[in-house]
Amino acid sequence: MRITMEVSQLSDHVKKMQLVLFWIPLICMSTYTTAKLPRKVRCRLPLPFASKCLGKYFLCPLDCPRTCLMDCNLCKPVCGCNFPGAVCQDPRFVGGDGITFYFHGHKDQDFCIVSDTNLHINAHFIGKRNPNLKRDFTWVQSIGLLFDNHKLLVSAQKTSTWDDNTDRLALSFDENPIFLPTKAGSKWDSHTAPQVAIYRTSRTNSVVIEVADNFRVTTNVVPITAQESRVHGYDIRDDDCFTHLEVAFKFYNLSDAVDGVLGQTYRSNYKSKIKANVIMPIMGGAYKYRTSGIFATNCLVSRFGKFSNIHRETAVPQQIGLEGFKCTSGMQGKGLVCKH
């Protein structure tokens, strides 16, 4: 009798275990299908940017939902904020040496991020004062680029409620507004020397700008989301979602005299003083990079128009693309190093 009862109880346990094993795959499948899947990107850029991947769809990496872009040299999507030359978030820089650092500056002020003999890039910072910190929360709202005798302005327009379908990107060339149709692949050309070409990489809020033999910049307009505000304590209100730029630069012909928050990291003799092993490695010395306006070249480290005797044979080679770089995210706080 006792043996019969034990066999019966064991049978009940087996049935319960079978039920559990039956439901686990269904629960996991339900969780997977309801989870937010990575979005797709497609290469729509015309030649010479695009290659054999033109028109094909690819899945974005999970760690870059907003900064995912199509690199037509690699024929795959990449996280623009994780490669050398990136300026994203609060502002988080990835230097030409591959080391990630933060430069907070001050809200409502302009700072020189790159200054060379024929290229000067300033960034206008917006932000909020955090009463619990000795600094502002800051983001890059616009960038002003000077090259030859030209001025190029890229700005994120202020908005209260974010809508992916509304374009919040403002562009101007030599103080003349640029109007691009809200259609992926739309192109604007300066018809001047050097040639300036601007392409939309999506219908709204994303473009690639290329200046022949000088630089390329990929830029996206993004908001501060409610979740970001809650996690980081930004205290973003409904009247302003602090739309800002996330940009990724590629430089073709920098000299070894280049300076600026980001620019100095491209010098061949640059030695970083950033403590990469801390939670938030910060570059100080904001006073050296402050300028009086978005197109001003009066920062203490300005190189624009100077050192005309520097030959381009001494230029820092910047023709290396994204091929072969291996980067960790760094988005969780630790310093990021990219290796080739």
C-alpha positions in Angstrom: 0.0 0.0 0.0 2.8 2.4 1.0 4.7 1.6 -2.3 1.5 2.3 -4.3 1.0 5.7 -2.7 4.7 6.7 -3.3 4.4 5.6 -7.0 1.2 7.7 -7.3 2.8 10.8 -5.7 5.8 10.4 -8.0 3.5 10.2 -10.9 1.8 13.4 -9.8 5.2 15.2 -9.6 6.1 13.9 -13.1 2.9 15.3 -14.5 3.5 18.7 -12.8 7.0 18.8 -14.3 5.7 18.0 -17.7 3.3 20.9 -17.4 6.1 23.2 -16.4 8.3 22.0 -19.3 5.3 22.5 -21.6 4.6 26.1 -20.6 8.2 27.4 -20.4 8.8 27.5 -24.1 5.4 29.2 -24.7 6.1 31.9 -22.0 9.6 32.5 -23.5 8.2 32.7 -27.0 5.5 35.2 -25.8 8.2 37.3 -24.1 10.4 37.3 -27.2 7.6 38.3 -29.6 6.4 41.1 -27.3 9.9 42.5 -26.7 11.1 45.5 -28.7 13.0 44.1 -31.6 15.9 45.9 -33.2 14.8 48.2 -36.0 16.0 47.8 -39.5 18.2 50.2 -41.5 18.6 50.3 -45.2 21.4 51.8 -47.3 19.8 54.5 -49.5 22.8 56.7 -50.2 23.7 57.2 -53.8 27.2 56.7 -55.1 30.0 57.3 -54.2 28.8 56.5 -50.6 26.9 53.4 -51.4 28.3 50.1 -52.6 26.9 46.6 -53.2 24.6 47.0 -50.1 22.5 49.7 -51.7 18.9 49.2 -50.9 19.3 46.2 -48.7 17.9 46.0 -45.2 20.0 45.1 -42.1 19.2 44.7 -38.4 20.6 47.3 -36.0 22.7 46.1 -33.1 20.6 46.1 -29.9 22.9 48.5 -28.1 22.3 51.4 -30.5 18.6 51.8 -31.1 18.9 55.5 -32.0 22.4 55.9 -33.2 22.3 53.0 -35.7 23.5 53.9 -39.1 24.3 52.2 -42.3 28.0 52.2 -43.2 28.1 51.5 -46.9 31.8 50.7 -46.8 31.2 47.8 -44.5 27.7 46.9 -45.8 26.3 46.6 -42.3 24.7 48.8 -39.6 27.0 50.2 -36.9 26.6 52.3 -33.8 27.8 55.7 -34.8 28.4 56.7 -31.1 30.9 53.9 -30.6 33.6 54.8 -33.1 36.4 57.4 -33.1 35.1 60.8 -33.9 31.7 60.4 -32.2 30.1 63.1 -30.0 26.9 61.9 -28.4 24.8 62.0 -25.2 26.0 64.2 -22.3 28.4 64.9 -24.4 30.4 61.7 -24.7 33.4 61.8 -27.0 35.3 59.0 -28.6 38.7 60.4 -29.5 40.9 59.7 -32.5 43.0 57.6 -30.1 39.9 55.4 -29.4 39.6 56.6 -25.8 36.1 57.7 -24.6 35.7 60.7 -22.3 33.1 63.3 -21.3 33.3 67.0 -21.7 30.5 68.9 -20.1 31.4 72.5 -20.7 28.5 74.9 -19.7 25.0 75.4 -21.0 24.3 78.2 -23.4 27.9 78.5 -24.4 30.0 77.6 -27.4 33.2 75.4 -27.4 35.8 74.5 -30.0 35.8 70.8 -30.6 38.1 70.8 -33.7 40.5 73.5 -34.8 43.0 73.0 -37.7 44.5 75.1 -40.4 41.5 74.7 -42.8 38.8 73.3 -40.5 37.2 74.7 -37.4 34.2 73.2 -35.6 32.4 74.7 -32.7 29.6 73.2 -30.7 26.8 75.1 -29.0 25.8 73.5 -25.7 22.3 73.5 -24.2 21.6 72.1 -20.7 20.1 72.2 -17.3 21.6 73.0 -13.9 21.6 70.1 -11.5 21.4 71.5 -7.9 23.0 68.4 -6.6 26.1 68.7 -8.8 28.7 71.4 -9.5 28.1 71.2 -13.2 25.4 71.5 -15.8 23.8 68.6 -17.7 24.7 69.5 -21.3 24.1 68.4 -24.8 25.2 69.6 -28.2 22.4 71.6 -29.8 24.3 72.7 -33.0 27.6 72.6 -34.7 29.2 75.4 -36.8 31.8 74.3 -39.3 34.2 76.7 -41.0 36.4 75.6 -44.0 38.0 77.7 -46.7 35.7 80.8 -46.7 32.5 78.8 -46.0 30.2 78.4 -43.0 28.0 75.4 -42.5 25.5 75.2 -39.6 23.7 72.1 -38.4 21.1 72.6 -35.6 18.5 70.6 -33.7 15.3 72.7 -33.4 13.7 73.1 -30.0 10.5 71.1 -29.5 8.3 70.2 -26.7 6.8 66.9 -27.9 9.0 64.6 -29.9 7.6 62.9 -33.1 9.8 60.7 -35.3 7.8 61.8 -38.3 8.5 65.6 -37.8 11.9 66.9 -39.0 13.7 69.0 -36.4 16.9 69.4 -38.3 18.0 72.8 -39.5 20.8 73.4 -42.0 22.4 76.4 -43.6 25.4 77.1 -45.9 27.0 80.5 -45.9 24.0 81.8 -43.9 21.5 80.6 -46.6 19.0 78.0 -45.4 19.1 74.5 -47.0 15.8 72.8 -47.7 15.9 69.1 -48.2 12.7 67.1 -49.1 11.7 64.8 -46.3 12.6 61.7 -48.3 15.4 59.3 -47.6 18.2 59.8 -50.2 17.3 63.4 -50.9 20.5 65.3 -51.9 21.7 68.9 -51.8 24.9 70.0 -53.5 26.7 73.3 -53.1 28.0 73.4 -56.7 31.1 75.2 -55.3 34.7 74.2 -54.7 35.2 72.4 -52.5 32.0 70.5 -53.1 29.6 70.2 -50.2 27.1 67.3 -50.5 24.3 66.6 -48.0 22.2 63.4 -48.1 19.2 62.3 -46.0 19.8 58.9 -44.5 16.2 58.7 -43.3 13.1 60.7 -44.1 13.6 62.9 -41.1 16.3 64.0 -38.6 19.3 62.2 -40.1 21.8 63.4 -42.7 25.4 62.7 -43.9 27.5 65.8 -44.9 30.6 65.4 -47.0 33.1 68.1 -47.9 35.5 66.8 -50.5 39.0 66.1 -49.1 38.2 67.5 -45.7 35.6 65.7 -43.6 32.4 63.7 -43.4 29.9 64.1 -40.6 26.9 61.8 -39.9 24.3 63.5 -37.7 21.0 62.6 -36.0 18.6 64.8 -34.1 17.4 63.0 -31.0 15.4 64.0 -27.8 15.9 63.2 -24.2 13.4 60.5 -23.5 11.3 60.2 -20.4 13.2 57.1 -19.4 16.6 58.8 -19.8 15.4 61.7 -17.8 14.2 59.4 -15.0 17.3 57.3 -14.9 19.8 60.2 -15.0 17.8 62.7 -13.1 17.6 65.2 -15.9 14.2 66.5 -14.7 13.0 67.1 -18.3 9.6 68.8 -18.4 6.9 68.7 -21.0 7.7 72.1 -22.5 11.1 71.1 -23.8 12.5 67.6 -24.6 16.0 69.1 -25.2 16.4 67.9 -28.8 20.1 67.7 -29.6 22.7 66.3 -32.0 24.5 63.1 -32.0 27.3 63.2 -34.6 30.1 61.1 -35.9 33.0 62.7 -37.7 35.5 61.3 -40.2 38.4 63.5 -41.1 40.4 63.2 -44.3 43.3 65.6 -44.0 44.1 66.9 -40.5 47.5 68.4 -39.8 49.5 67.5 -36.8 48.8 70.9 -35.3 45.1 70.1 -34.9 43.5 71.0 -31.5 40.2 71.3 -29.8 38.3 69.0 -27.4 38.1 66.3 -30.0 40.7 67.4 -32.5 43.7 67.1 -30.2 43.2 63.4 -29.9 44.1 63.0 -33.6 47.6 64.3 -33.2 50.3 61.7 -33.6 52.1 62.8 -30.4 48.9 63.1 -28.3 49.0 61.5 -24.9 45.7 61.3 -23.1 45.4 62.4 -19.5 42.0 60.9 -19.2 41.6 58.3 -16.4 39.9 55.6 -18.5 39.3 53.3 -15.6 36.9 55.6 -13.7 33.1 55.6 -14.0 32.9 58.8 -16.0 36.3 59.9 -17.4 36.1 63.7 -17.8 38.2 66.2 -19.8 38.5 69.5 -18.1 40.0 72.8 -19.1 36.8 74.2 -20.6 38.3 77.8 -20.6 40.7 76.8 -23.3 38.0 75.7 -25.7 35.4 78.4 -25.0 34.5 80.7 -28.0 32.3 83.8 -28.3 30.0 82.3 -30.9 29.1 79.4 -33.1 31.4 80.6 -35.9 34.0 82.4 -33.7 37.6 81.2 -33.9 38.9 83.0 -30.8 39.3 80.0 -28.5 42.8 79.8 -26.9 43.7 76.7 -28.9 42.5 78.1 -32.3 44.5 76.9 -35.3 42.2 78.0 -38.1 44.0 80.0 -40.8 47.3 79.8 -38.9 50.5 77.8 -39.6 50.2 78.1 -43.3 53.7 76.8 -43.6 52.6 73.4 -42.5 52.9 71.0 -45.4 50.2 68.4 -46.0 52.9 65.8 -46.0 52.9 66.2 -42.2 49.1 65.7 -42.1 47.8 63.0 -39.8 46.5 60.2 -42.0 42.7 59.9 -41.5 41.7 57.8 -44.4 41.0 54.8 -42.1 37.4 54.0 -42.1 35.5 51.8 -39.6 36.9 48.6 -41.0 38.7 46.5 -38.5 37.9 48.6 -35.4 36.7 46.6 -32.4 35.0 48.8 -29.8 33.1 48.0 -26.6 30.1 50.1 -25.9 31.2 52.2 -22.9 27.5 53.2 -22.6 27.4 51.8 -19.1 30.0 54.1 -17.8 33.5 52.6 -18.2 36.0 54.1 -20.6 35.9 52.7 -24.1 38.9 51.8 -26.2 38.8 50.9 -29.9 41.5 48.7 -31.4 42.3 48.3 -35.0 
